[in-house]
Amino acid sequence: MKKQAFLIGTGLFYAFSLAAQNDIDAIRYSQITFGGTARFASMAGSMGALGGDISTLSFNPAGIAVFRKTELSLTPSIFSQSTNSTYSNMETGDRKLNFNFGNIGIVASFDRSGKGNGWETMNFGFGYNRTNNFHNRISIQGNNTTSSLLDTYVANANGHSASDFDQFSTGLAWDTWLINPDTNGGSYSYNHVIPNYGQLQKKSVETRGSMGETVVSFGGNYKNILLIGASLGFVNARYVEESVYEEVDHADTIANFKSFAFTQDLTARGSGVNLKLGAIVKPTDWLRVGASIHTPTSIAFSDDYSSTMQSNLETVSYDTISPKGAFDYRITTPFRAMGSLGFVIGKHALINADYEYVDYTYAQLNSSPNVFADVNKTIRAKYTSAGNLRIGGEVRFDPFSVRAGYALYGSPYAKDENKNASRSSYTFGVGFRQNNYFFDLAYVLTQYTEYSYLYDPALVTPVKNDYQNSSFMLTMGVRF
């Protein structure tokens, strides 16, 4: 059954549907982490001045020039994400497990020392490194005595004909009789079915997918003093989000209302390209100095999305579904620069420190026609530049090695609750290496806290989300 009141006008009210891509998407794909091999991860991704690991092709490609033999490696990984969410003094938790491959690749090394031109080796690399994992499951619930999600639908509806309502949100609330004409407010005025607040609000979000890049790299070692390298990175991203938002009259105190549920499904797929240039200098036998730059990554995305709404109004229930939505756009992630110091203590130990600079205000969204002017303005106001510090070390007891590291990723947020939302990673690993093969194990624990809102921040208190993820990695490799 469809309501017929106020169905006049031909305008398009699509503020939500065309703005579904927002600043959060830009930051999601701009915040990359260290993945790749177990050795690289166990040193917190801190090998920018040391090299010699295929994962460095995605950070400082000069690391490829350290190889003296051809090397092939494969890294399966188990990823566990848990989230504790606190909303309106109620805490809930959830978790998710994922199996993936953090790295697969090959570096081919060619000896050039006999040519007499100063070049010791010329190396080529090809492989895949995972740079982000989107697998997670979040559960949120709490009582609200001051507002409802329906308030935002009423605000969006007021002043507009029902034929102009967004088909993915406000229009669904209209079709399920959750918002209705306000007979006391005049034309194009609306209210909703919750006369007094006190409902239990719940939201569950499950996300899947990852971000990684296939790299094609080249590097050379000049007189064992200067090592240079370049990587062409072909980025791929897939992000799937399924969310269910509910409001329930659990105490039976709201007349003519029992519950409603709003479900959203989103699948985003993207591909892009970037270029990385790097150098490592060996001024002494024990000191290494590294530097690299990463161009912005331009990623073309295609989104598919849909929404459903169900209402239970005491004596009658309604449900409706949106059309299938699709939208193509582009996200450009920021330029990155990294400096590194490495120390080689004989044949027994290695220490490295990386500092990475990234300005998140340079992330942006674009489309044709461009509907993201306001989103890009929000990015510049909401985010800031950040420094990422990674420190790692290795001690060798041939043929075994022990490794540990720490990484601190600065918050990209300029203000408000998330200003201090930095991420800390604690890493540990062991390795076994012979001339022609090797095995490495790593464990990475990452912790951080971020705040989010169920809807308009002016109407609802923030949700505190405490994240903790663990990664277990095994790298198997051969040299020849």
C-alpha positions in Angstrom: 0.0 0.0 0.0 1.4 3.4 -1.1 0.5 6.7 0.4 -0.7 9.3 -2.1 -0.6 12.5 -0.1 1.8 15.2 -1.3 2.9 13.3 -4.4 3.4 16.4 -6.5 6.5 18.0 -8.0 9.2 16.8 -10.3 12.4 17.8 -8.5 15.1 15.3 -7.4 15.9 15.2 -3.7 19.0 12.9 -3.7 21.3 14.5 -1.2 22.0 11.1 0.4 22.2 8.8 -2.6 24.7 10.9 -4.5 26.6 11.8 -1.4 26.8 8.2 -0.2 30.5 8.3 -1.1 32.1 10.7 1.5 35.2 11.6 3.4 35.3 8.3 5.2 35.8 6.5 1.9 38.8 8.7 1.1 40.5 8.0 4.5 39.7 4.3 4.3 41.8 3.9 1.2 44.5 6.4 2.2 45.4 4.7 5.5 47.6 1.8 4.4 49.4 -0.4 6.8 52.3 -2.8 6.6 51.6 -6.3 5.4 53.6 -8.5 3.1 56.1 -11.1 4.4 56.4 -12.4 8.0 59.9 -11.0 8.3 58.8 -7.5 7.2 55.8 -7.6 9.5 57.7 -8.9 12.5 59.9 -5.8 12.2 56.8 -3.5 12.1 57.4 -2.9 8.4 60.6 -1.0 9.3 63.1 -1.9 6.6 63.3 1.3 4.5 67.1 1.5 4.9 67.9 -2.2 5.0 65.9 -3.7 2.1 66.4 -7.3 1.1 62.8 -8.2 1.5 60.2 -8.3 -1.2 57.7 -6.3 0.9 60.0 -3.3 0.7 59.0 -3.0 -3.0 55.8 -1.3 -1.7 57.6 1.0 0.7 61.2 1.8 -0.5 61.8 0.1 -3.8 65.5 0.6 -3.5 65.4 -2.4 -1.1 65.3 -4.6 -4.2 68.9 -3.8 -5.0 70.0 -5.5 -1.8 69.2 -9.0 -3.2 72.2 -11.1 -4.3 70.1 -14.2 -5.3 66.8 -14.8 -7.0 64.2 -15.3 -4.3 60.6 -16.6 -4.4 58.3 -16.2 -1.4 54.7 -16.9 -0.3 52.9 -15.7 2.8 49.6 -17.1 4.0 48.1 -15.2 7.0 45.3 -15.5 9.6 43.7 -12.2 10.6 41.5 -11.7 13.7 39.6 -8.5 14.3 37.7 -7.7 17.5 35.8 -4.6 18.4 34.2 -3.4 21.7 31.7 -0.6 21.2 30.3 1.6 23.9 27.1 3.6 23.3 24.9 5.3 25.8 26.8 3.5 28.7 26.2 0.0 27.1 29.1 -2.1 25.9 28.9 -4.8 23.3 31.6 -6.7 21.4 32.1 -8.7 18.2 34.9 -10.3 16.2 35.7 -11.8 12.9 38.3 -14.2 11.5 39.9 -14.1 8.0 42.4 -16.2 6.1 44.3 -14.4 3.3 47.6 -14.2 1.5 49.8 -11.2 2.6 52.4 -11.7 -0.1 53.5 -13.6 -3.1 56.3 -12.6 -5.4 59.7 -13.1 -6.9 62.9 -11.1 -7.2 65.4 -12.0 -9.9 69.0 -10.9 -9.3 71.6 -10.5 -12.1 75.3 -10.2 -11.2 76.9 -7.3 -13.1 80.1 -7.0 -11.1 82.2 -8.3 -14.0 81.2 -5.5 -16.5 83.5 -2.9 -15.0 81.0 -0.1 -14.9 80.4 0.0 -11.2 77.0 -1.8 -11.1 77.2 -4.8 -8.9 73.7 -6.1 -9.5 70.6 -5.3 -11.6 67.4 -6.8 -10.1 63.8 -7.1 -11.2 60.8 -7.9 -9.0 57.2 -8.9 -9.4 54.7 -9.6 -6.7 51.7 -8.8 -4.6 51.7 -7.1 -1.1 48.5 -6.7 0.9 48.3 -3.2 2.4 45.0 -3.2 4.2 42.4 -5.6 5.6 38.8 -4.6 5.8 37.4 -7.6 7.6 35.5 -6.7 10.7 32.3 -7.1 12.6 30.8 -4.5 14.9 27.8 -4.6 17.2 26.4 -1.5 18.9 23.4 -1.0 21.1 22.1 1.4 23.7 19.0 3.2 24.9 18.1 6.7 23.5 15.7 9.0 25.3 16.3 12.1 23.2 16.2 11.3 19.5 15.7 8.8 16.7 17.1 8.1 13.2 13.6 9.1 12.0 14.4 12.6 13.1 16.9 12.9 10.3 14.4 11.6 7.8 11.8 14.2 8.9 14.5 16.9 8.5 15.3 15.7 5.0 11.7 15.4 4.1 10.4 18.8 5.3 9.9 21.3 2.4 9.9 18.6 -0.2 7.3 16.5 -2.0 7.3 12.8 -1.2 8.0 12.1 -4.9 11.4 13.9 -4.3 12.5 11.8 -1.4 15.7 9.9 -1.6 14.9 6.3 -2.7 17.6 4.8 -0.5 16.6 6.3 2.9 13.8 8.9 3.4 11.7 7.4 0.7 11.8 4.0 2.4 10.7 5.5 5.7 7.8 7.1 3.8 6.8 3.9 2.1 6.8 2.0 5.5 4.7 4.6 7.2 7.5 5.6 9.6 7.2 9.3 8.5 3.8 10.8 7.6 2.3 14.2 6.7 2.1 16.6 9.7 -1.4 18.0 9.4 -0.6 20.8 11.8 2.5 21.9 10.0 1.3 22.9 6.5 2.3 21.6 3.1 5.4 19.6 2.8 5.7 19.2 6.6 6.2 15.8 8.2 6.4 13.9 11.5 7.3 10.4 12.5 5.7 7.6 14.4 7.6 7.8 17.7 5.8 10.3 19.9 8.1 9.8 22.9 11.7 8.5 22.9 13.1 5.6 25.0 13.7 3.0 22.3 16.6 0.6 22.2 18.9 1.4 19.2 21.0 -1.3 17.7 23.4 -1.5 14.8 25.5 -4.3 13.4 28.1 -3.8 10.7 30.0 -6.5 8.9 32.7 -5.6 6.5 34.9 -7.7 4.1 37.6 -7.1 1.6 41.1 -5.8 1.3 43.5 -3.5 -0.4 46.8 -4.5 -2.0 49.0 -3.8 -4.9 50.8 -5.8 -7.6 54.2 -4.3 -8.0 56.7 -4.4 -10.9 60.1 -3.2 -9.7 63.5 -2.5 -10.9 66.7 -1.6 -8.9 70.4 -1.5 -9.1 73.4 -1.6 -6.7 76.2 0.9 -7.6 79.6 0.1 -6.0 77.8 -1.1 -2.9 77.4 2.5 -1.9 74.3 3.7 -3.7 71.2 1.5 -4.2 68.3 2.8 -6.3 64.9 1.4 -7.2 61.5 2.1 -8.7 58.1 0.3 -8.4 55.1 0.7 -10.5 52.1 -0.3 -8.3 48.8 -1.6 -9.6 46.4 -1.1 -6.7 43.3 -3.2 -6.2 40.6 -2.6 -3.6 37.4 -4.4 -2.7 35.2 -3.2 0.2 31.9 -4.9 1.1 29.7 -3.5 3.9 26.4 -4.9 5.2 24.8 -2.9 8.0 21.5 -3.3 9.9 20.2 -0.5 12.0 17.2 -1.1 14.4 15.1 0.8 16.8 12.9 -1.3 19.2 10.4 -0.4 21.8 11.8 -3.0 24.2 10.0 -1.5 27.3 6.6 -1.3 25.5 6.3 2.4 26.4 5.8 3.9 22.9 2.2 3.8 21.6 1.5 2.3 18.1 5.2 1.4 17.6 7.2 -1.8 18.0 10.2 -1.5 15.9 11.8 -0.7 12.5 14.9 -2.0 10.7 17.0 -0.3 8.1 19.4 -2.4 6.1 22.2 -1.1 3.7 24.4 -3.2 1.4 27.4 -1.7 -0.4 30.0 -3.3 -2.6 32.9 -1.0 -3.8 35.6 -2.2 -6.3 38.5 -0.1 -7.3 41.7 -0.2 -9.3 44.5 2.3 -9.7 48.2 3.0 -10.2 51.0 4.7 -8.5 54.8 5.1 -8.8 57.4 4.8 -6.0 61.0 5.9 -6.2 63.6 5.1 -3.6 67.3 5.2 -2.7 69.6 3.7 -0.1 73.0 5.1 0.7 75.8 3.2 2.6 78.2 5.8 3.9 79.9 3.2 6.2 79.7 -0.5 6.7 77.4 -0.1 9.7 75.1 2.7 8.6 72.3 2.8 6.0 70.3 5.9 5.0 67.1 5.5 2.9 64.5 7.7 1.4 61.5 7.2 -0.9 58.5 9.0 -2.3 55.1 7.6 -3.3 53.0 9.5 -5.9 49.3 9.9 -5.2 47.3 6.8 -6.1 44.4 7.5 -8.4 41.8 4.7 -7.9 38.7 4.4 -10.1 35.8 2.9 -8.1 32.5 1.4 -9.0 29.9 1.2 -6.2 26.8 -1.0 -6.1 24.4 -0.4 -3.3 20.8 -1.0 -2.1 18.7 -0.5 1.0 15.6 -2.0 2.6 13.3 -0.9 5.4 10.9 -2.8 7.6 8.4 -1.4 10.1 6.3 -3.0 12.8 3.6 -0.5 14.0 1.8 -2.6 16.6 -1.1 -3.8 14.4 0.4 -3.7 11.0 3.8 -4.2 9.3 5.4 -2.8 6.1 8.6 -3.5 4.2 10.1 -2.0 1.1 13.2 -2.2 -0.9 15.2 0.5 -2.8 16.2 0.2 -6.5 19.7 -1.1 -7.2 22.1 1.8 -7.1 25.4 2.2 -9.0 27.9 5.0 -9.1 31.4 5.5 -10.7 33.8 7.9 -9.2 37.5 8.3 -8.4 39.5 8.6 -5.2 43.0 10.1 -5.2 45.1 9.3 -2.1 47.8 11.6 -0.8 51.5 11.8 -1.7 53.8 10.1 0.8 57.4 10.6 1.7 59.6 8.4 3.9 63.0 8.7 5.5 64.9 5.8 7.1 68.0 5.0 9.2 69.4 1.5 9.4 72.2 0.1 11.5 74.1 -3.1 10.8 75.9 -4.6 13.8 78.3 -7.0 12.3 76.6 -10.2 11.2 74.6 -10.4 14.3 71.9 -7.7 14.4 70.0 -5.1 12.4 68.0 -2.1 13.5 65.9 0.2 11.4 63.7 3.2 11.9 61.3 4.7 9.3 59.4 8.0 9.5 56.7 8.5 6.9 54.8 11.7 6.3 51.4 11.9 4.7 49.0 14.9 4.4 45.4 13.5 4.4 43.9 16.8 3.4 45.1 16.1 -0.1 42.8 13.1 -0.4 39.9 13.8 -2.7 36.9 12.4 -4.6 36.0 13.2 -8.2 33.3 12.2 -10.6 31.8 13.3 -13.9 29.9 15.4 -13.4 31.7 16.3 -10.1 29.3 16.1 -7.2 32.0 16.1 -4.5 32.9 19.7 -4.0 31.4 19.7 -0.5 32.9 16.3 0.4 36.4 17.6 -0.6 35.8 20.7 1.5 35.0 18.5 4.4 38.2 16.5 3.9 40.3 19.7 4.1 38.5 20.8 7.3 38.2 17.4 9.1 41.7 15.9 8.4 45.3 16.8 8.8 48.8 15.7 8.1 50.3 12.9 10.2 53.6 11.2 10.8 54.0 7.4 10.9 56.9 5.9 12.9 58.1 2.3 12.5 61.0 0.8 14.4 62.2 -2.8 14.0 65.2 -5.0 14.8 66.6 -8.4 14.2 69.1 -10.5 16.1 70.7 -13.5 14.4 71.7 -16.8 15.9 72.4 -18.6 12.7 70.4 -20.3 11.3 67.8 -18.7 13.5 66.7 -15.1 13.9 64.5 -13.3 16.4 62.7 -10.0 15.5 60.6 -7.4 17.1 59.1 -4.0 16.3 56.7 -1.2 17.1 54.7 1.1 14.8 52.8 4.3 15.6 50.5 5.6 13.0 49.4 9.2 13.7 45.8 10.2 13.7 44.5 11.7 10.4 41.9 13.7 12.2 42.4 17.4 12.9 39.9 17.8 15.7 37.0 16.5 17.7 36.8 13.1 19.4 39.2 11.3 16.9 42.0 13.9 17.1 44.1 11.4 19.2 43.0 8.3 17.2 46.5 7.0 16.6 47.2 3.3 16.0 49.9 1.2 17.7 51.2 -2.1 16.4 53.4 -4.4 18.4 55.2 -7.1 16.4 57.3 -10.2 17.1 58.7 -13.0 14.9 61.2 -15.7 14.4 63.0 -17.1 11.3 65.0 -20.0 10.1 67.3 -19.5 7.1 69.5 -21.8 5.1 71.3 -21.0 1.8 68.5 -22.1 -0.4 65.3 -21.8 1.6 63.8 -20.0 4.6 60.8 -20.0 6.9 59.6 -17.0 8.9 56.8 -16.6 11.5 55.3 -13.3 12.7 52.6 -12.0 15.1 51.2 -8.4 14.9 49.0 -6.9 17.5 47.3 -3.6 16.5 45.2 -1.5 18.9 43.4 1.8 18.4 40.2 3.7 19.4 37.9 5.7 17.1 34.5 7.4 17.7 31.6 7.2 15.3 28.0 8.3 15.2 24.8 6.3 14.4 23.4 9.4 12.6 23.5 13.2 12.9 26.1 14.1 15.6 23.9 17.0 16.7 21.2 14.5 17.7 23.1 11.5 19.2 26.1 10.8 21.5 29.2 9.2 19.9 29.9 5.5 19.9 33.4 4.6 21.3 34.9 1.8 19.2 38.0 0.0 20.7 39.6 -2.0 17.9 42.1 -4.8 18.4 43.4 -7.0 15.6 45.9 -9.8 15.5 47.7 -11.2 12.5 49.6 -14.5 12.3 51.9 -14.9 9.2 54.0 -17.7 7.8 56.4 -17.0 4.9 58.0 -19.8 3.0 60.7 -18.9 0.5 63.4 -20.4 -1.7 66.6 -18.9 -3.1 68.4 -19.9 -6.3 
